[in-house]
Amino acid sequence: MNIACGIEYDGTDYHGFQRQPAAHGPTIQGVLETAIARIAGERVVVHGAGRTDAGVHASGQVINFHTKARLAPETWVRALNATLPATVVVRWAREVPERFHARFSAISRSYRYTIWNDAIPTALLARFTYHRAQPLAVDLMAEACRCLLGTKDFGAFGHSPEDASHPDEAGPHHCIRTMLVASCVRHGACIFCDFTANAFLTGMVRRIVGTLLLVGQRRLSVEEFAAIVQRADRSHPGVAVPARGLCLVGVSYPRELGLPGSSATTTTLASAVWPALAGVGAEPVSDEGPPA
């Protein structure tokens, strides 16, 4: 059987998704393979749609694995959630065609980077946001995002394994990607930077956001940002922001596979977590209630 699962995790204490030598620390792939082996009684290899870096989170990661265990998808969900650490959760499971591969069958991936833009930091969201106290011009950041749309060389913001031997050279790179969505929107103290592409380079989203922050601080113009994108040269002032603000929120697949869409995997965060924290940073309300 080939089983696909939707995975949610807090990546703070993990050394990324991809399996590493034990001395490097725990990984998401490692804890998943250990849990599946305990349930199925066999060693399996887990494939992930996105190989997230150390400290990066996911609400919409998708994995698949082949197993001889004849368990129903709902049984896999219950058994894995009973076995995995609390920081890794299985949201859904489906039996998929043998040819399905979580990474290579994907059409696109979506990431969200969250900035907490307030003079006062937040304790409750500290593991999942990047705090910047200075005011940011989100309208300029959103305008700069339009320069990212389309098919182009994103070598200014990341690298691919094929470029490992010459990481600092200007283009051409093996870095051609198609950006389908790029936006920056403010909701209260939070700035959500959302990106959807057919694939992403290593470190790409975090360095894009770091460069957009320069635009938001008016230290870089939109025109200068556009020139950085066009040159595809890594030697520019934008630096990668910390991993903690980044979350893989969804992966899209051909409709005929019948897998839950990105909106289904992000509902838990949008409808449950955020309303519970909507009052973070708000002025306290008097015990006497609001004024008449």
ChimeraX commands (.cxc) that place a marker at each C-alpha (Angstrom):
marker #1 position 0.00,0.00,0.00 radius 0.5
marker #1 position 1.04,3.58,-0.67 radius 0.5
marker #1 position -0.20,5.89,2.08 radius 0.5
marker #1 position -0.24,9.69,1.89 radius 0.5
marker #1 position -0.66,11.81,5.02 radius 0.5
marker #1 position -1.12,15.47,5.82 radius 0.5
marker #1 position 1.30,16.50,8.55 radius 0.5
marker #1 position 1.41,19.44,10.94 radius 0.5
marker #1 position 4.46,20.16,13.10 radius 0.5
marker #1 position 6.19,22.67,15.31 radius 0.5
marker #1 position 9.70,22.60,13.87 radius 0.5
marker #1 position 11.37,24.53,16.69 radius 0.5
marker #1 position 13.16,21.57,18.24 radius 0.5
marker #1 position 13.88,19.65,15.03 radius 0.5
marker #1 position 16.91,19.68,12.76 radius 0.5
marker #1 position 14.73,20.10,9.68 radius 0.5
marker #1 position 12.57,17.59,7.83 radius 0.5
marker #1 position 15.23,15.43,6.20 radius 0.5
marker #1 position 16.75,12.53,8.11 radius 0.5
marker #1 position 20.20,13.32,9.57 radius 0.5
marker #1 position 22.81,11.39,11.54 radius 0.5
marker #1 position 21.52,10.86,15.08 radius 0.5
marker #1 position 24.24,13.11,16.50 radius 0.5
marker #1 position 22.74,16.10,14.68 radius 0.5
marker #1 position 19.45,15.86,16.56 radius 0.5
marker #1 position 15.88,14.76,15.77 radius 0.5
marker #1 position 14.23,15.35,12.40 radius 0.5
marker #1 position 10.63,15.19,11.24 radius 0.5
marker #1 position 11.36,12.40,8.74 radius 0.5
marker #1 position 13.18,10.46,11.46 radius 0.5
marker #1 position 10.39,10.58,14.04 radius 0.5
marker #1 position 7.79,9.69,11.38 radius 0.5
marker #1 position 9.77,6.67,10.17 radius 0.5
marker #1 position 10.28,5.50,13.75 radius 0.5
marker #1 position 6.56,5.79,14.53 radius 0.5
marker #1 position 5.48,4.02,11.33 radius 0.5
marker #1 position 7.96,1.20,11.91 radius 0.5
marker #1 position 6.60,0.69,15.42 radius 0.5
marker #1 position 3.04,0.39,14.09 radius 0.5
marker #1 position 3.73,-1.59,10.89 radius 0.5
marker #1 position 6.55,-3.79,12.20 radius 0.5
marker #1 position 8.72,-2.93,9.21 radius 0.5
marker #1 position 11.18,-0.26,8.17 radius 0.5
marker #1 position 9.80,2.33,5.76 radius 0.5
marker #1 position 11.09,5.39,3.93 radius 0.5
marker #1 position 9.03,8.58,4.28 radius 0.5
marker #1 position 8.99,11.05,1.37 radius 0.5
marker #1 position 8.05,14.68,2.04 radius 0.5
marker #1 position 6.66,17.30,-0.34 radius 0.5
marker #1 position 8.87,19.98,1.19 radius 0.5
marker #1 position 12.25,19.44,2.84 radius 0.5
marker #1 position 11.87,22.19,5.42 radius 0.5
marker #1 position 14.97,23.55,7.17 radius 0.5
marker #1 position 15.74,23.42,10.88 radius 0.5
marker #1 position 13.23,25.43,12.89 radius 0.5
marker #1 position 10.67,25.74,10.06 radius 0.5
marker #1 position 7.08,24.68,10.81 radius 0.5
marker #1 position 4.31,23.09,8.74 radius 0.5
marker #1 position 0.54,23.07,8.82 radius 0.5
marker #1 position 0.21,21.50,5.37 radius 0.5
marker #1 position 3.18,19.17,4.79 radius 0.5
marker #1 position 2.35,16.03,2.79 radius 0.5
marker #1 position 4.24,12.74,3.05 radius 0.5
marker #1 position 3.90,9.28,1.59 radius 0.5
marker #1 position 5.31,5.84,2.43 radius 0.5
marker #1 position 4.93,2.29,1.12 radius 0.5
marker #1 position 3.97,-0.43,3.58 radius 0.5
marker #1 position 2.81,-4.04,3.69 radius 0.5
marker #1 position 0.58,-3.28,6.67 radius 0.5
marker #1 position -3.10,-3.44,5.61 radius 0.5
marker #1 position -4.45,-0.68,7.83 radius 0.5
marker #1 position -7.30,1.66,6.96 radius 0.5
marker #1 position -6.37,5.35,6.55 radius 0.5
marker #1 position -8.33,6.36,9.65 radius 0.5
marker #1 position -6.44,3.70,11.63 radius 0.5
marker #1 position -3.14,5.21,10.48 radius 0.5
marker #1 position -4.26,8.62,11.73 radius 0.5
marker #1 position -5.21,7.31,15.18 radius 0.5
marker #1 position -2.18,5.05,15.56 radius 0.5
marker #1 position 0.36,7.63,14.42 radius 0.5
marker #1 position -1.05,10.39,16.62 radius 0.5
marker #1 position -0.88,7.99,19.57 radius 0.5
marker #1 position 2.77,7.23,18.81 radius 0.5
marker #1 position 4.28,10.52,17.57 radius 0.5
marker #1 position 5.55,13.27,19.88 radius 0.5
marker #1 position 3.03,16.04,20.59 radius 0.5
marker #1 position 4.85,18.43,18.25 radius 0.5
marker #1 position 4.08,16.28,15.17 radius 0.5
marker #1 position 0.46,15.54,14.22 radius 0.5
marker #1 position -1.19,13.63,11.35 radius 0.5
marker #1 position -4.21,15.59,10.06 radius 0.5
marker #1 position -5.41,13.05,7.46 radius 0.5
marker #1 position -4.40,9.87,5.62 radius 0.5
marker #1 position -5.37,8.45,2.23 radius 0.5
marker #1 position -4.42,5.39,0.20 radius 0.5
marker #1 position -2.95,6.66,-3.08 radius 0.5
marker #1 position -1.76,5.05,-6.35 radius 0.5
marker #1 position 1.57,3.24,-6.17 radius 0.5
marker #1 position 3.17,5.82,-8.49 radius 0.5
marker #1 position 2.30,8.74,-6.17 radius 0.5
marker #1 position 5.28,10.58,-4.65 radius 0.5
marker #1 position 4.70,13.42,-2.19 radius 0.5
marker #1 position 7.47,15.55,-3.71 radius 0.5
marker #1 position 7.48,14.68,-7.39 radius 0.5
marker #1 position 3.69,14.49,-7.83 radius 0.5
marker #1 position 3.16,17.96,-6.36 radius 0.5
marker #1 position 2.05,20.85,-8.58 radius 0.5
marker #1 position 2.89,23.66,-6.15 radius 0.5
marker #1 position 3.86,24.47,-2.58 radius 0.5
marker #1 position 2.72,27.39,-0.41 radius 0.5
marker #1 position 4.66,29.03,2.40 radius 0.5
marker #1 position 3.72,31.77,4.86 radius 0.5
marker #1 position 6.23,33.91,6.75 radius 0.5
marker #1 position 4.78,35.77,9.74 radius 0.5
marker #1 position 6.28,38.98,11.14 radius 0.5
marker #1 position 5.13,40.34,14.51 radius 0.5
marker #1 position 5.36,44.08,13.84 radius 0.5
marker #1 position 4.78,45.80,17.17 radius 0.5
marker #1 position 6.84,47.73,19.68 radius 0.5
marker #1 position 6.14,44.99,22.25 radius 0.5
marker #1 position 7.13,41.39,21.48 radius 0.5
marker #1 position 4.69,38.51,21.89 radius 0.5
marker #1 position 5.33,35.56,24.19 radius 0.5
marker #1 position 2.51,33.33,22.93 radius 0.5
marker #1 position 3.54,33.61,19.26 radius 0.5
marker #1 position 7.31,33.86,19.79 radius 0.5
marker #1 position 7.99,30.36,18.42 radius 0.5
marker #1 position 6.08,31.08,15.19 radius 0.5
marker #1 position 6.78,34.73,14.37 radius 0.5
marker #1 position 9.72,37.06,13.78 radius 0.5
marker #1 position 9.52,40.22,15.89 radius 0.5
marker #1 position 10.37,43.55,14.25 radius 0.5
marker #1 position 9.62,46.61,16.37 radius 0.5
marker #1 position 10.17,49.38,13.80 radius 0.5
marker #1 position 7.19,50.43,11.64 radius 0.5
marker #1 position 7.10,48.75,8.22 radius 0.5
marker #1 position 5.56,50.09,5.00 radius 0.5
marker #1 position 3.58,46.99,4.07 radius 0.5
marker #1 position 2.15,48.70,0.96 radius 0.5
marker #1 position 5.68,49.00,-0.47 radius 0.5
marker #1 position 6.46,45.40,0.45 radius 0.5
marker #1 position 3.29,44.29,-1.34 radius 0.5
marker #1 position 4.25,46.34,-4.40 radius 0.5
marker #1 position 7.70,44.74,-4.46 radius 0.5
marker #1 position 6.10,41.29,-4.31 radius 0.5
marker #1 position 4.68,41.83,-7.79 radius 0.5
marker #1 position 8.25,41.74,-9.13 radius 0.5
marker #1 position 8.47,38.10,-8.03 radius 0.5
marker #1 position 5.55,36.77,-10.07 radius 0.5
marker #1 position 6.15,34.59,-13.11 radius 0.5
marker #1 position 8.87,32.23,-14.31 radius 0.5
marker #1 position 12.39,33.52,-13.67 radius 0.5
marker #1 position 15.79,32.84,-12.16 radius 0.5
marker #1 position 15.50,33.22,-8.38 radius 0.5
marker #1 position 19.24,32.79,-7.84 radius 0.5
marker #1 position 19.35,36.07,-5.88 radius 0.5
marker #1 position 17.48,34.42,-3.01 radius 0.5
marker #1 position 18.52,30.77,-2.83 radius 0.5
marker #1 position 20.41,27.90,-4.34 radius 0.5
marker #1 position 19.77,24.46,-5.76 radius 0.5
marker #1 position 21.95,21.36,-5.29 radius 0.5
marker #1 position 23.21,21.77,-8.86 radius 0.5
marker #1 position 24.78,25.12,-7.90 radius 0.5
marker #1 position 26.61,23.82,-4.83 radius 0.5
marker #1 position 30.04,23.90,-6.52 radius 0.5
marker #1 position 29.74,27.62,-7.40 radius 0.5
marker #1 position 27.35,29.10,-4.81 radius 0.5
marker #1 position 28.34,32.78,-5.20 radius 0.5
marker #1 position 28.40,33.10,-8.97 radius 0.5
marker #1 position 25.87,35.28,-10.74 radius 0.5
marker #1 position 23.38,33.57,-13.09 radius 0.5
marker #1 position 22.60,31.56,-15.00 radius 0.5
marker #1 position 21.70,29.12,-12.21 radius 0.5
marker #1 position 19.64,25.95,-11.97 radius 0.5
marker #1 position 17.26,28.27,-10.15 radius 0.5
marker #1 position 14.38,28.78,-12.58 radius 0.5
marker #1 position 11.09,28.63,-10.69 radius 0.5
marker #1 position 7.53,29.84,-11.33 radius 0.5
marker #1 position 6.06,32.08,-8.63 radius 0.5
marker #1 position 2.27,31.91,-8.70 radius 0.5
marker #1 position 1.43,33.98,-5.59 radius 0.5
marker #1 position 3.49,36.59,-3.74 radius 0.5
marker #1 position 1.86,38.96,-1.26 radius 0.5
marker #1 position 2.33,40.87,1.99 radius 0.5
marker #1 position -0.74,41.75,4.07 radius 0.5
marker #1 position -1.09,43.24,7.54 radius 0.5
marker #1 position -3.59,41.84,10.06 radius 0.5
marker #1 position -3.21,43.79,13.29 radius 0.5
marker #1 position 0.34,43.37,14.56 radius 0.5
marker #1 position 1.00,40.49,12.17 radius 0.5
marker #1 position 2.34,40.83,8.64 radius 0.5
marker #1 position 1.69,37.71,6.55 radius 0.5
marker #1 position 4.07,37.17,3.62 radius 0.5
marker #1 position 2.56,34.44,1.42 radius 0.5
marker #1 position 4.26,32.67,-1.49 radius 0.5
marker #1 position 3.14,29.87,-3.80 radius 0.5
marker #1 position 5.43,28.42,-6.46 radius 0.5
marker #1 position 5.92,25.22,-8.41 radius 0.5
marker #1 position 9.03,24.65,-6.26 radius 0.5
marker #1 position 11.34,26.64,-3.99 radius 0.5
marker #1 position 15.11,26.92,-3.70 radius 0.5
marker #1 position 16.94,26.27,-0.45 radius 0.5
marker #1 position 16.58,29.36,1.75 radius 0.5
marker #1 position 14.54,31.18,-0.91 radius 0.5
marker #1 position 11.53,32.40,1.10 radius 0.5
marker #1 position 13.56,33.54,4.09 radius 0.5
marker #1 position 15.91,35.65,1.99 radius 0.5
marker #1 position 13.06,37.10,-0.07 radius 0.5
marker #1 position 11.39,38.21,3.17 radius 0.5
marker #1 position 14.68,39.63,4.50 radius 0.5
marker #1 position 15.00,41.72,1.35 radius 0.5
marker #1 position 11.35,42.78,1.48 radius 0.5
marker #1 position 11.98,44.03,5.03 radius 0.5
marker #1 position 14.54,46.48,3.61 radius 0.5
marker #1 position 11.80,47.77,1.30 radius 0.5
marker #1 position 9.42,48.06,4.25 radius 0.5
marker #1 position 12.05,50.05,6.16 radius 0.5
marker #1 position 12.52,52.30,3.08 radius 0.5
marker #1 position 16.19,51.31,2.94 radius 0.5
marker #1 position 15.62,49.75,-0.50 radius 0.5
marker #1 position 13.28,51.06,-3.18 radius 0.5
marker #1 position 10.85,48.89,-5.10 radius 0.5
marker #1 position 12.92,49.59,-8.23 radius 0.5
marker #1 position 16.10,48.41,-6.49 radius 0.5
marker #1 position 14.29,45.28,-5.34 radius 0.5
marker #1 position 13.19,44.61,-8.93 radius 0.5
marker #1 position 16.80,45.01,-10.10 radius 0.5
marker #1 position 17.98,42.44,-7.52 radius 0.5
marker #1 position 15.41,39.95,-8.83 radius 0.5
marker #1 position 16.43,40.60,-12.44 radius 0.5
marker #1 position 20.18,40.26,-11.83 radius 0.5
marker #1 position 19.78,36.93,-9.99 radius 0.5
marker #1 position 22.97,37.77,-8.08 radius 0.5
marker #1 position 23.29,36.75,-4.42 radius 0.5
marker #1 position 25.58,39.69,-3.55 radius 0.5
marker #1 position 22.89,42.09,-2.31 radius 0.5
marker #1 position 22.05,43.51,1.14 radius 0.5
marker #1 position 19.04,41.30,1.88 radius 0.5
marker #1 position 19.75,38.64,4.50 radius 0.5
marker #1 position 17.73,35.58,5.47 radius 0.5
marker #1 position 15.26,36.06,8.30 radius 0.5
marker #1 position 15.06,33.50,11.16 radius 0.5
marker #1 position 13.44,30.14,10.48 radius 0.5
marker #1 position 10.83,30.44,13.24 radius 0.5
marker #1 position 8.51,32.68,11.22 radius 0.5
marker #1 position 8.24,30.28,8.28 radius 0.5
marker #1 position 5.52,27.67,7.80 radius 0.5
marker #1 position 4.76,25.28,4.94 radius 0.5
marker #1 position 1.00,25.82,4.74 radius 0.5
marker #1 position -0.03,23.72,1.76 radius 0.5
marker #1 position 0.86,21.48,-1.17 radius 0.5
marker #1 position -1.29,21.12,-4.29 radius 0.5
marker #1 position -1.72,17.93,-6.34 radius 0.5
marker #1 position -3.68,16.93,-9.46 radius 0.5
marker #1 position -7.40,16.97,-8.70 radius 0.5
marker #1 position -7.88,13.35,-9.73 radius 0.5
marker #1 position -5.89,12.18,-6.70 radius 0.5
marker #1 position -8.66,13.43,-4.43 radius 0.5
marker #1 position -6.32,14.70,-1.72 radius 0.5
marker #1 position -7.36,17.50,0.65 radius 0.5
marker #1 position -6.47,20.91,-0.75 radius 0.5
marker #1 position -4.29,23.59,0.82 radius 0.5
marker #1 position -7.31,25.39,2.28 radius 0.5
marker #1 position -8.26,22.26,4.24 radius 0.5
marker #1 position -4.82,21.98,5.83 radius 0.5
marker #1 position -4.65,25.65,6.88 radius 0.5
marker #1 position -8.13,25.80,8.38 radius 0.5
marker #1 position -6.91,24.61,11.76 radius 0.5
marker #1 position -4.57,27.57,12.16 radius 0.5
marker #1 position -6.90,30.19,10.72 radius 0.5
marker #1 position -10.08,29.15,12.52 radius 0.5
marker #1 position -8.74,27.79,15.82 radius 0.5
marker #1 position -5.36,29.20,16.80 radius 0.5
marker #1 position -5.64,32.75,15.51 radius 0.5
marker #1 position -9.02,33.65,17.12 radius 0.5
marker #1 position -7.74,32.30,20.42 radius 0.5
marker #1 position -4.82,34.73,20.24 radius 0.5
marker #1 position -6.65,37.64,18.59 radius 0.5
marker #1 position -6.47,39.65,21.81 radius 0.5
marker #1 position -2.68,39.37,22.09 radius 0.5
marker #1 position -1.25,42.87,22.40 radius 0.5
marker #1 position -4.65,44.48,22.99 radius 0.5
marker #1 position -5.32,46.98,25.74 radius 0.5
marker #1 position -6.83,45.33,28.84 radius 0.5
marker #1 position -10.55,45.75,29.41 radius 0.5
marker #1 position -11.64,47.09,32.81 radius 0.5
marker #1 position -13.44,44.71,35.19 radius 0.5
marker #1 position -16.30,47.17,35.03 radius 0.5
marker #1 position -16.73,46.43,31.34 radius 0.5
marker #1 position -16.52,48.73,28.34 radius 0.5
marker #1 position -17.84,52.27,28.62 radius 0.5
marker #1 position -21.53,52.76,27.86 radius 0.5
marker link #1:1,2 radius 0.2
marker link #1:2,3 radius 0.2
marker link #1:3,4 radius 0.2
marker link #1:4,5 radius 0.2
marker link #1:5,6 radius 0.2
marker link #1:6,7 radius 0.2
marker link #1:7,8 radius 0.2
marker link #1:8,9 radius 0.2
marker link #1:9,10 radius 0.2
marker link #1:10,11 radius 0.2
marker link #1:11,12 radius 0.2
marker link #1:12,13 radius 0.2
marker link #1:13,14 radius 0.2
marker link #1:14,15 radius 0.2
marker link #1:15,16 radius 0.2
marker link #1:16,17 radius 0.2
marker link #1:17,18 radius 0.2
marker link #1:18,19 radius 0.2
marker link #1:19,20 radius 0.2
marker link #1:20,21 radius 0.2
marker link #1:21,22 radius 0.2
marker link #1:22,23 radius 0.2
marker link #1:23,24 radius 0.2
marker link #1:24,25 radius 0.2
marker link #1:25,26 radius 0.2
marker link #1:26,27 radius 0.2
marker link #1:27,28 radius 0.2
marker link #1:28,29 radius 0.2
marker link #1:29,30 radius 0.2
marker link #1:30,31 radius 0.2
marker link #1:31,32 radius 0.2
marker link #1:32,33 radius 0.2
marker link #1:33,34 radius 0.2
marker link #1:34,35 radius 0.2
marker link #1:35,36 radius 0.2
marker link #1:36,37 radius 0.2
marker link #1:37,38 radius 0.2
marker link #1:38,39 radius 0.2
marker link #1:39,40 radius 0.2
marker link #1:40,41 radius 0.2
marker link #1:41,42 radius 0.2
marker link #1:42,43 radius 0.2
marker link #1:43,44 radius 0.2
marker link #1:44,45 radius 0.2
marker link #1:45,46 radius 0.2
marker link #1:46,47 radius 0.2
marker link #1:47,48 radius 0.2
marker link #1:48,49 radius 0.2
marker link #1:49,50 radius 0.2
marker link #1:50,51 radius 0.2
marker link #1:51,52 radius 0.2
marker link #1:52,53 radius 0.2
marker link #1:53,54 radius 0.2
marker link #1:54,55 radius 0.2
marker link #1:55,56 radius 0.2
marker link #1:56,57 radius 0.2
marker link #1:57,58 radius 0.2
marker link #1:58,59 radius 0.2
marker link #1:59,60 radius 0.2
marker link #1:60,61 radius 0.2
marker link #1:61,62 radius 0.2
marker link #1:62,63 radius 0.2
marker link #1:63,64 radius 0.2
marker link #1:64,65 radius 0.2
marker link #1:65,66 radius 0.2
marker link #1:66,67 radius 0.2
marker link #1:67,68 radius 0.2
marker link #1:68,69 radius 0.2
marker link #1:69,70 radius 0.2
marker link #1:70,71 radius 0.2
marker link #1:71,72 radius 0.2
marker link #1:72,73 radius 0.2
marker link #1:73,74 radius 0.2
marker link #1:74,75 radius 0.2
marker link #1:75,76 radius 0.2
marker link #1:76,77 radius 0.2
marker link #1:77,78 radius 0.2
marker link #1:78,79 radius 0.2
marker link #1:79,80 radius 0.2
marker link #1:80,81 radius 0.2
marker link #1:81,82 radius 0.2
marker link #1:82,83 radius 0.2
marker link #1:83,84 radius 0.2
marker link #1:84,85 radius 0.2
marker link #1:85,86 radius 0.2
marker link #1:86,87 radius 0.2
marker link #1:87,88 radius 0.2
marker link #1:88,89 radius 0.2
marker link #1:89,90 radius 0.2
marker link #1:90,91 radius 0.2
marker link #1:91,92 radius 0.2
marker link #1:92,93 radius 0.2
marker link #1:93,94 radius 0.2
marker link #1:94,95 radius 0.2
marker link #1:95,96 radius 0.2
marker link #1:96,97 radius 0.2
marker link #1:97,98 radius 0.2
marker link #1:98,99 radius 0.2
marker link #1:99,100 radius 0.2
marker link #1:100,101 radius 0.2
marker link #1:101,102 radius 0.2
marker link #1:102,103 radius 0.2
marker link #1:103,104 radius 0.2
marker link #1:104,105 radius 0.2
marker link #1:105,106 radius 0.2
marker link #1:106,107 radius 0.2
marker link #1:107,108 radius 0.2
marker link #1:108,109 radius 0.2
marker link #1:109,110 radius 0.2
marker link #1:110,111 radius 0.2
marker link #1:111,112 radius 0.2
marker link #1:112,113 radius 0.2
marker link #1:113,114 radius 0.2
marker link #1:114,115 radius 0.2
marker link #1:115,116 radius 0.2
marker link #1:116,117 radius 0.2
marker link #1:117,118 radius 0.2
marker link #1:118,119 radius 0.2
marker link #1:119,120 radius 0.2
marker link #1:120,121 radius 0.2
marker link #1:121,122 radius 0.2
marker link #1:122,123 radius 0.2
marker link #1:123,124 radius 0.2
marker link #1:124,125 radius 0.2
marker link #1:125,126 radius 0.2
marker link #1:126,127 radius 0.2
marker link #1:127,128 radius 0.2
marker link #1:128,129 radius 0.2
marker link #1:129,130 radius 0.2
marker link #1:130,131 radius 0.2
marker link #1:131,132 radius 0.2
marker link #1:132,133 radius 0.2
marker link #1:133,134 radius 0.2
marker link #1:134,135 radius 0.2
marker link #1:135,136 radius 0.2
marker link #1:136,137 radius 0.2
marker link #1:137,138 radius 0.2
marker link #1:138,139 radius 0.2
marker link #1:139,140 radius 0.2
marker link #1:140,141 radius 0.2
marker link #1:141,142 radius 0.2
marker link #1:142,143 radius 0.2
marker link #1:143,144 radius 0.2
marker link #1:144,145 radius 0.2
marker link #1:145,146 radius 0.2
marker link #1:146,147 radius 0.2
marker link #1:147,148 radius 0.2
marker link #1:148,149 radius 0.2
marker link #1:149,150 radius 0.2
marker link #1:150,151 radius 0.2
marker link #1:151,152 radius 0.2
marker link #1:152,153 radius 0.2
marker link #1:153,154 radius 0.2
marker link #1:154,155 radius 0.2
marker link #1:155,156 radius 0.2
marker link #1:156,157 radius 0.2
marker link #1:157,158 radius 0.2
marker link #1:158,159 radius 0.2
marker link #1:159,160 radius 0.2
marker link #1:160,161 radius 0.2
marker link #1:161,162 radius 0.2
marker link #1:162,163 radius 0.2
marker link #1:163,164 radius 0.2
marker link #1:164,165 radius 0.2
marker link #1:165,166 radius 0.2
marker link #1:166,167 radius 0.2
marker link #1:167,168 radius 0.2
marker link #1:168,169 radius 0.2
marker link #1:169,170 radius 0.2
marker link #1:170,171 radius 0.2
marker link #1:171,172 radius 0.2
marker link #1:172,173 radius 0.2
marker link #1:173,174 radius 0.2
marker link #1:174,175 radius 0.2
marker link #1:175,176 radius 0.2
marker link #1:176,177 radius 0.2
marker link #1:177,178 radius 0.2
marker link #1:178,179 radius 0.2
marker link #1:179,180 radius 0.2
marker link #1:180,181 radius 0.2
marker link #1:181,182 radius 0.2
marker link #1:182,183 radius 0.2
marker link #1:183,184 radius 0.2
marker link #1:184,185 radius 0.2
marker link #1:185,186 radius 0.2
marker link #1:186,187 radius 0.2
marker link #1:187,188 radius 0.2
marker link #1:188,189 radius 0.2
marker link #1:189,190 radius 0.2
marker link #1:190,191 radius 0.2
marker link #1:191,192 radius 0.2
marker link #1:192,193 radius 0.2
marker link #1:193,194 radius 0.2
marker link #1:194,195 radius 0.2
marker link #1:195,196 radius 0.2
marker link #1:196,197 radius 0.2
marker link #1:197,198 radius 0.2
marker link #1:198,199 radius 0.2
marker link #1:199,200 radius 0.2
marker link #1:200,201 radius 0.2
marker link #1:201,202 radius 0.2
marker link #1:202,203 radius 0.2
marker link #1:203,204 radius 0.2
marker link #1:204,205 radius 0.2
marker link #1:205,206 radius 0.2
marker link #1:206,207 radius 0.2
marker link #1:207,208 radius 0.2
marker link #1:208,209 radius 0.2
marker link #1:209,210 radius 0.2
marker link #1:210,211 radius 0.2
marker link #1:211,212 radius 0.2
marker link #1:212,213 radius 0.2
marker link #1:213,214 radius 0.2
marker link #1:214,215 radius 0.2
marker link #1:215,216 radius 0.2
marker link #1:216,217 radius 0.2
marker link #1:217,218 radius 0.2
marker link #1:218,219 radius 0.2
marker link #1:219,220 radius 0.2
marker link #1:220,221 radius 0.2
marker link #1:221,222 radius 0.2
marker link #1:222,223 radius 0.2
marker link #1:223,224 radius 0.2
marker link #1:224,225 radius 0.2
marker link #1:225,226 radius 0.2
marker link #1:226,227 radius 0.2
marker link #1:227,228 radius 0.2
marker link #1:228,229 radius 0.2
marker link #1:229,230 radius 0.2
marker link #1:230,231 radius 0.2
marker link #1:231,232 radius 0.2
marker link #1:232,233 radius 0.2
marker link #1:233,234 radius 0.2
marker link #1:234,235 radius 0.2
marker link #1:235,236 radius 0.2
marker link #1:236,237 radius 0.2
marker link #1:237,238 radius 0.2
marker link #1:238,239 radius 0.2
marker link #1:239,240 radius 0.2
marker link #1:240,241 radius 0.2
marker link #1:241,242 radius 0.2
marker link #1:242,243 radius 0.2
marker link #1:243,244 radius 0.2
marker link #1:244,245 radius 0.2
marker link #1:245,246 radius 0.2
marker link #1:246,247 radius 0.2
marker link #1:247,248 radius 0.2
marker link #1:248,249 radius 0.2
marker link #1:249,250 radius 0.2
marker link #1:250,251 radius 0.2
marker link #1:251,252 radius 0.2
marker link #1:252,253 radius 0.2
marker link #1:253,254 radius 0.2
marker link #1:254,255 radius 0.2
marker link #1:255,256 radius 0.2
marker link #1:256,257 radius 0.2
marker link #1:257,258 radius 0.2
marker link #1:258,259 radius 0.2
marker link #1:259,260 radius 0.2
marker link #1:260,261 radius 0.2
marker link #1:261,262 radius 0.2
marker link #1:262,263 radius 0.2
marker link #1:263,264 radius 0.2
marker link #1:264,265 radius 0.2
marker link #1:265,266 radius 0.2
marker link #1:266,267 radius 0.2
marker link #1:267,268 radius 0.2
marker link #1:268,269 radius 0.2
marker link #1:269,270 radius 0.2
marker link #1:270,271 radius 0.2
marker link #1:271,272 radius 0.2
marker link #1:272,273 radius 0.2
marker link #1:273,274 radius 0.2
marker link #1:274,275 radius 0.2
marker link #1:275,276 radius 0.2
marker link #1:276,277 radius 0.2
marker link #1:277,278 radius 0.2
marker link #1:278,279 radius 0.2
marker link #1:279,280 radius 0.2
marker link #1:280,281 radius 0.2
marker link #1:281,282 radius 0.2
marker link #1:282,283 radius 0.2
marker link #1:283,284 radius 0.2
marker link #1:284,285 radius 0.2
marker link #1:285,286 radius 0.2
marker link #1:286,287 radius 0.2
marker link #1:287,288 radius 0.2
marker link #1:288,289 radius 0.2
marker link #1:289,290 radius 0.2
marker link #1:290,291 radius 0.2
marker link #1:291,292 radius 0.2
view
